[in-house]
Amino acid sequence: MITLESLNWNRIQESLDEKGYAHIPTVLSAEECRKLTAYYTQEDIYRSVINMQRYRFGKGEYKYFKYPLPPAIQKLRETIYSPLAVIANEWMNKLSLDIQFPLEHQQLITRCHEAAQLRPTPLILRYETGGFNTLHQDLYGEVYFPFQIVFALSQHGKDYEGGELVLTEQIPRAQSKAMVMRLNQGDALIFTTNFRPVKGTRGYYRAAMKHGVSEVKSGIRHALGIIFHDAT
């Protein structure tokens, strides 16, 4: 598993500031991806299973882990949070929002629990042929962190076809912009949960963003999502 010290956080921040997302290649090895994918069949480690079609979220299935999280997922959630919290606070300052995020992840969880957001949100997703995920935001309550991460556990072109990650950005009084990304196995994508600050003629304004997954044409696609705040 890649270490924080090996990541170029200046480049990551530049990409987040300019695009609302940052692509990080080869964060996980193929073996780590296989081990994480194997969690999917361990039913006792999840708090809930969501059938996307039932709720009109798309077509596929995802499972929310319960506490205590598997150690590998807990480590990812805690270690990547701190440098992102620094960037998140800069974003809040740019937008003149009276919100500051603690630099330790456990303090964010404490804030969530004080707001009655008690349920963990890291999840593993599975899409089969015809599966997709509609555009959405993972907010879950009053307290939410501005960034989240998805890790590609399957290899495009080998395990599945289609299934690209789709981001849209809505700038006020303009048409939406779509960004389509094809991740390789082990890649990570950090992206904004709700909006990013954009510099305008009168200062910064919010550009809302959503994310989803295009239709899987064949095969099976697995992904791991790390959301830093808890849910109601």
TIKOLLO-204159 format. One line per field, with one value per residue: residue number from 0; residue in one letter; x, y, z of N, C-alpha, C in turn. Coordinates in pm, whole numbers, plus 50000, padded with zeros to 5 digits. Each point is the difference from the previous one (the first is absolute). Layout:
num	[NUM  ...] .
residu	[a  ...] .
n.c1	[X  ...] .
n.c2	[Y  ...] .
n.c3	[Z  ...] .
ca.c1	[X  ...] .
ca.c2	[Y  ...] .
ca.c3	[Z  ...] .
c.c1	[X  ...] .
c.c2	[Y  ...] .
c.c3	[Z  ...] .
END
This chain:
num	[0  1  2  3  4  5  6  7  8  9  10  11  12  13  14  15  16  17  18  19  20  21  22  23  24  25  26  27  28  29  30  31  32  33  34  35  36  37  38  39  40  41  42  43  44  45  46  47  48  49  50  51  52  53  54  55  56  57  58  59  60  61  62  63  64  65  66  67  68  69  70  71  72  73  74  75  76  77  78  79  80  81  82  83  84  85  86  87  88  89  90  91  92  93  94  95  96  97  98  99  100  101  102  103  104  105  106  107  108  109  110  111  112  113  114  115  116  117  118  119  120  121  122  123  124  125  126  127  128  129  130  131  132  133  134  135  136  137  138  139  140  141  142  143  144  145  146  147  148  149  150  151  152  153  154  155  156  157  158  159  160  161  162  163  164  165  166  167  168  169  170  171  172  173  174  175  176  177  178  179  180  181  182  183  184  185  186  187  188  189  190  191  192  193  194  195  196  197  198  199  200  201  202  203  204  205  206  207  208  209  210  211  212  213  214  215  216  217  218  219  220  221  222  223  224  225  226  227  228  229  230  231] .
residu	[m  i  t  l  e  s  l  n  w  n  r  i  q  e  s  l  d  e  k  g  y  a  h  i  p  t  v  l  s  a  e  e  c  r  k  l  t  a  y  y  t  q  e  d  i  y  r  s  v  i  n  m  q  r  y  r  f  g  k  g  e  y  k  y  f  k  y  p  l  p  p  a  i  q  k  l  r  e  t  i  y  s  p  l  a  v  i  a  n  e  w  m  n  k  l  s  l  d  i  q  f  p  l  e  h  q  q  l  i  t  r  c  h  e  a  a  q  l  r  p  t  p  l  i  l  r  y  e  t  g  g  f  n  t  l  h  q  d  l  y  g  e  v  y  f  p  f  q  i  v  f  a  l  s  q  h  g  k  d  y  e  g  g  e  l  v  l  t  e  q  i  p  r  a  q  s  k  a  m  v  m  r  l  n  q  g  d  a  l  i  f  t  t  n  f  r  p  v  k  g  t  r  g  y  y  r  a  a  m  k  h  g  v  s  e  v  k  s  g  i  r  h  a  l  g  i  i  f  h  d  a  t] .
n.c1	[50085  49969  50112  49958  50117  49951  49895  49979  49995  50109  50035  49975  50053  50099  49993  49993  50091  50067  49984  50028  50104  50056  50060  50007  50095  49963  49893  49924  50061  50027  50095  50030  49988  50069  50084  49997  50013  50087  50008  49973  50057  50066  49885  50077  50064  49874  49965  50016  49905  50042  49878  50086  49962  49997  50110  50006  50102  49949  50103  49994  50106  49975  50110  49936  50128  50005  49984  50122  50053  50009  50108  50003  49868  50010  50109  49939  49893  50080  50085  49905  49927  50107  50074  49893  50009  50131  49984  49923  50086  50093  49930  49981  50129  50029  49910  50085  50020  49918  50082  50046  50077  49982  50126  49935  49999  50053  50059  50016  50038  50071  50036  50021  50058  50058  50005  50014  50119  49944  49957  50094  50076  50119  50016  49953  50029  49892  50049  49892  49995  49997  50092  49949  50049  49881  49998  50091  49968  50112  49890  49887  50013  49981  50070  50078  50090  50074  50075  50005  50018  50026  50010  50061  49915  49937  50043  49987  49918  50005  49961  50000  49894  50022  49895  50005  50088  49885  50058  49909  50020  49928  50035  49976  49877  50035  50031  49955  50112  50021  50050  50061  50015  50101  49974  50130  50013  49961  49941  50024  49879  50060  49880  49945  49956  50020  50101  50050  50100  49934  50113  49921  49932  49911  50103  50001  49955  49887  50072  49871  50035  49973  49978  50041  49940  50066  49920  50003  50080  50099  49991  50090  49949  50110  49955  50093  49901  50079  49896  50038  49882  49935  49905  49886] .
n.c2	[49880  50095  50066  50073  49958  49894  50061  50052  50048  50058  49893  49924  50093  50012  49868  49985  50096  49943  49875  50003  49947  49890  49962  49891  49976  49875  50033  49906  49895  49916  49958  50125  50021  49888  50038  50124  49950  49921  50124  50007  49884  50087  49939  49944  50058  49981  50127  50016  49945  50075  49968  50044  49892  49942  50076  49946  49939  49900  49921  49931  49979  50059  49983  50050  50025  49913  50065  49961  50098  49926  49949  49934  49989  49962  49931  49957  49978  49952  49927  49973  49989  49986  49957  49922  49985  50004  49922  49918  50026  49980  49896  49965  50028  49937  49915  50046  49868  50013  49923  49933  49918  49913  50002  49955  49886  49951  50119  49971  49876  50057  50089  49897  49934  50115  49985  49892  50019  49882  49997  49905  50065  49951  49977  49882  50023  49941  50004  49940  49919  50122  49984  50091  50121  50045  50119  50022  50032  49968  50062  49934  50128  50069  49905  50060  49913  50102  49896  49914  49869  49966  49871  49990  49901  50035  49922  50123  49940  49962  50068  50113  50036  50125  50043  50104  50063  50055  50116  50072  50114  50062  50084  50091  49997  49869  49937  49881  49977  49907  49921  49925  49912  49941  49941  49983  49869  50034  50064  50123  50043  50112  50024  50114  50003  50132  50081  50079  50073  50090  50049  50099  50088  49940  49923  49915  49904  49939  49899  49967  49888  49910  49875  49913  49892  50002  49960  49894  49991  49959  49881  50004  50108  49997  50072  50069  50043  50104  50007  50121  50053  49991  49905  50065] .
n.c3	[50000  49916  50031  50103  50049  49935  50054  49881  50125  49958  49929  50105  50079  49916  49991  50133  50011  49900  50047  50130  49937  50049  49889  50078  49909  49992  50067  49943  50053  49900  50081  50029  49871  49980  50097  49951  49877  50063  50048  49871  50014  50079  50005  50093  49898  49959  49999  49869  49922  49899  49961  49909  49934  50118  50020  49879  50061  49927  49966  50112  50073  50115  50077  50104  50024  50100  50113  50037  49928  49889  50061  49884  50015  50127  49961  49889  50074  50092  49927  49910  50111  50078  49896  49984  50133  49977  49893  50072  50097  49908  49959  50125  50018  49887  50048  50092  50012  50099  49928  50102  49931  50100  50043  50106  49935  50112  49990  49870  50032  50095  49908  49920  50098  50023  49868  50079  49946  50018  49874  49997  49916  50037  49871  49965  49873  49949  49877  49952  49895  49947  50093  50082  50020  50039  49941  50096  50125  50067  50039  50009  50007  50111  50060  49912  49956  49954  50047  49898  50012  49875  50031  49884  50024  49888  49902  49954  49913  50128  50107  49932  49928  49960  50070  49917  50073  50033  49976  50062  49936  50092  49904  50095  49948  50005  49888  50035  50066  49908  50094  49910  50099  49945  50114  50018  50007  50122  49898  50044  50030  50036  50052  49962  50124  49999  50026  49905  50053  49930  49951  50042  49932  50080  49978  50100  49918  50032  49957  49993  50060  49905  50042  49909  49952  49884  49902  50077  49897  50078  50062  50098  50057  50075  50100  50062  50075  50019  50083  50031  49967  50116  49998  49979] .
ca.c1	[49915  50081  50008  49972  50123  50032  49904  50034  49882  49990  49933  49863  49924  49983  49895  49874  49963  49969  49904  49910  50039  50142  50023  50127  50018  50065  50005  49993  50052  49898  49970  49917  49866  49934  49962  49887  49884  49956  49910  49863  49922  50002  49877  49995  50075  49922  49882  49884  50022  49909  49971  49984  49881  49884  49986  50019  50134  50073  49987  50119  49987  50113  49991  50066  50067  49962  50112  50126  50033  50120  50119  50053  49911  50017  50127  49982  49911  50065  50126  49980  49916  50069  50041  49881  49937  50068  49945  49859  49994  50031  49879  49900  50045  49978  49857  49953  49909  50044  50015  50137  50002  50114  50105  49998  49873  49912  49928  49887  49900  49936  49907  49888  49920  49927  49888  49921  50046  50068  50023  50117  49964  50080  49916  50052  49897  50010  49915  50009  49962  49880  49999  50040  49966  49954  50074  49955  50097  49996  50003  49961  49964  50042  50147  50061  50135  49995  50064  49989  50093  49962  50112  49961  50047  49997  50073  49923  50054  50029  49890  49874  50003  49908  50014  50087  49958  49951  49981  49943  50017  49899  50037  49878  49961  50072  49969  50084  50119  50018  50136  49990  50131  50016  50106  50061  49998  50093  49998  49909  49954  49946  49913  49920  49873  49887  50033  50136  50006  50047  50030  49925  50039  49967  50044  49973  49863  49991  49960  49952  50043  49941  50075  49926  50073  49932  49956  50098  49961  50020  50087  49967  50083  49999  50068  49994  49979  50031  49936  50063  49900  49903  49865  49891] .
ca.c2	[50120  50121  50080  50142  50071  49980  50072  50138  50072  50126  49970  49961  50121  50076  49936  50022  50140  50032  49911  49938  49861  49969  49859  49951  49864  49888  50016  49864  49894  49905  49911  50076  50010  49870  49982  50088  49946  49881  50042  50009  49881  49983  50069  50045  50125  50110  50045  49999  49969  50083  49966  50130  50003  50014  50140  50081  50059  49943  49855  49944  49979  50042  49959  50087  49932  50040  50013  50061  49980  49920  50084  50066  50109  50100  50070  50090  50110  50090  50062  50092  50111  50118  50097  50053  50097  50128  50055  50032  50127  50107  50020  50070  50140  50065  50022  50078  49916  49988  49857  49950  49858  49958  49934  49858  49944  49962  50120  50016  49900  50050  50104  49930  49932  50105  50037  49878  49925  49894  49881  50014  50016  49928  49901  49929  50001  49897  50017  49898  50051  50082  50080  50140  50078  50132  50113  50025  50048  49921  50098  49916  50073  50140  50002  49923  50040  50040  49908  49857  49928  49870  49916  49900  49868  49914  50057  50026  49931  49862  49952  50060  50107  50108  50029  50114  50093  50123  50117  50118  50125  50099  50138  50082  50064  49937  49859  49909  49943  49860  49946  49855  49944  49855  49970  49867  49933  50057  50146  50072  50131  50087  50099  50077  49941  50091  50111  50052  50144  50046  50144  50082  50141  50057  49907  49858  49953  49854  49920  49872  49883  49870  49890  49878  49900  49967  49860  49893  49929  49857  49968  50040  50112  50026  50122  50032  50142  50050  50125  50029  50028  49895  50027  49994] .
ca.c3	[50000  49988  50123  49982  49966  49859  49918  49970  50045  49926  49873  50032  50030  49876  49921  50070  49984  49861  49937  50096  50019  49979  49967  50053  49946  50067  50146  50055  49914  49954  50112  50094  49940  50013  50140  50029  49929  50072  50110  49953  50037  50145  50035  50139  50021  49943  50074  49910  49859  49922  49861  49936  49917  50088  50041  49880  50001  49889  49998  50061  50144  50083  50138  50097  50109  50135  50094  49956  49860  49976  50025  49880  49964  50105  49977  49887  50039  50096  49957  49888  50044  50055  49898  49933  50088  49978  49875  50025  50075  49904  49918  50081  50011  49871  49982  50117  50078  50139  50027  50003  50028  50083  49923  50034  49953  50110  50043  49908  50037  50121  49957  49936  50101  50073  49914  49983  49882  50073  49917  49911  49858  49900  49933  49884  49896  49897  49883  49897  49868  50006  50122  49994  50120  49960  50057  50137  50098  50122  50110  50115  50121  50011  50001  49892  49963  49858  49908  50016  49912  49947  49958  49900  50041  49881  49887  49878  49884  50038  50083  49956  49900  50040  50143  50029  50104  49941  50086  49936  50073  49964  50028  49994  49874  49888  49982  50077  49937  50035  49996  49999  50032  49998  50096  50001  50130  50097  49995  50088  49956  50104  49938  50095  50040  49976  49911  50010  49980  49870  50005  49906  49999  50131  50103  49977  50009  50007  49883  50052  49925  50029  49941  49971  49922  49875  49991  49978  49878  50022  50112  50137  50046  50145  50043  50143  50026  50134  50037  50128  50103  50026  49951  50097] .
c.c1	[50088  49999  49972  50122  50032  49905  50045  49879  49987  49926  49854  49916  49977  49886  49864  49952  49951  49883  49894  50029  50149  50014  50137  50019  50064  50019  50003  50060  49886  49961  49913  49858  49924  49953  49880  49874  49943  49912  49854  49914  49997  49883  50001  50072  49924  49881  49875  50045  49894  49988  49965  49869  49875  49975  50017  50131  50080  49972  50132  49977  50120  49970  50079  50065  49946  50127  50016  50029  50117  50124  50052  49915  50006  50126  49989  49919  50070  50119  49979  49920  50081  50048  49881  49929  50063  49945  49855  49986  50035  49879  49894  50036  49976  49854  49938  49894  50058  50004  50149  49997  50121  50100  50011  49863  49905  49921  49884  49890  49927  49897  49877  49908  49921  49879  49910  50029  50093  50044  50119  49960  50097  49919  50074  49885  50028  49898  50022  49957  49866  49992  50047  49959  49963  50082  49943  50111  49982  50013  49961  49959  50053  50152  50051  50136  50003  50060  49966  50089  49935  50127  49947  50061  50005  50071  49910  50069  50037  49883  49865  50026  49893  50027  50096  49944  49965  49985  49934  50019  49898  50046  49874  49983  50080  49957  50096  50116  50015  50147  49990  50140  49998  50119  50052  49993  50107  50006  49900  49959  49942  49913  49913  49866  49881  50033  50148  49997  50058  50018  49922  50045  49974  50040  49962  49851  50001  49957  49963  50043  49925  50085  49910  50088  49919  49972  50118  49953  50017  50090  49948  50100  49984  50077  49982  49984  50032  49938  50039  49903  49907  49860  49898  49935] .
c.c2	[50124  50079  50146  50076  49990  50075  50145  50088  50138  49979  49961  50124  50084  49943  50019  50143  50031  49921  49945  49853  49985  49850  49959  49857  49906  50025  49862  49902  49908  49906  50071  50016  49869  49977  50086  49950  49880  50034  49990  49884  49977  50079  50061  50132  50122  50036  50001  49972  50074  49945  50130  50010  50023  50146  50097  50078  49957  49852  49941  49986  50060  49968  50098  49915  50048  50021  49871  49966  49902  50089  50074  50120  50111  50081  50097  50123  50101  50073  50100  50122  50126  50098  50058  50104  50138  50068  50042  50132  50119  50030  50078  50148  50076  50038  50078  49924  49980  49854  49968  49854  49965  49924  49851  49942  49966  50120  50031  49900  50042  50107  49938  49939  50100  50049  49880  49930  49890  49883  50020  49996  49937  49885  49932  49982  49892  50028  49883  50061  50073  50089  50143  50067  50141  50110  50036  50066  49919  50092  49937  50075  50142  50013  49915  50059  50027  49903  49856  49933  49872  49930  49897  49865  49901  50072  50016  49932  49855  49941  50051  50101  50103  50040  50112  50083  50133  50107  50111  50121  50101  50138  50085  50068  49947  49854  49913  49947  49856  49960  49849  49942  49848  49967  49859  49941  50060  50151  50055  50131  50071  50103  50067  49935  50086  50108  50034  50150  50035  50151  50072  50145  50068  49908  49857  49971  49847  49941  49862  49885  49876  49893  49879  49906  49968  49849  49905  49916  49849  49981  50050  50105  50018  50130  50017  50150  50035  50136  50028  50032  49882  50047  49994  49863] .
c.c3	[50000  50130  49969  49953  49851  49908  49981  50033  49936  49868  50025  50028  49875  49916  50065  49983  49859  49942  50095  50022  49977  49980  50050  49951  50102  50150  50067  49900  49958  50113  50104  49946  50013  50143  50037  49931  50074  50120  49957  50047  50151  50062  50140  50024  49948  50089  49914  49857  49920  49858  49928  49921  50085  50036  49883  50002  49879  49994  50047  50149  50072  50145  50087  50110  50135  50083  50079  49853  49988  50010  49877  49962  50104  49979  49884  50040  50090  49940  49886  50043  50033  49893  49924  50087  49985  49874  50020  50073  49911  49912  50078  50014  49870  49980  50116  50079  50141  50042  49998  50044  50087  49915  50031  49966  50114  50052  49907  50034  50127  49966  49934  50105  50086  49921  49966  49868  50052  49914  49905  49854  49898  49941  49885  49901  49897  49890  49906  49867  50007  50121  49978  50130  49955  50069  50137  50081  50128  50121  50133  50126  49999  49993  49885  49966  49850  49900  50033  49896  49951  49952  49901  50039  49883  49885  49878  49881  50027  50078  49953  49889  50037  50144  50033  50115  49936  50107  49919  50091  49949  50045  49988  49864  49882  49990  50081  49916  50047  49983  50016  50018  50003  50090  49980  50140  50091  50000  50102  49936  50120  49930  50104  50024  49957  49898  50014  49983  49863  50005  49891  50008  50134  50115  49964  50012  49995  49865  50051  49911  50047  49934  49978  49920  49875  49994  49976  49881  50012  50121  50133  50045  50150  50028  50149  50014  50144  50016  50144  50111  50016  49963  50114  49996] .
END
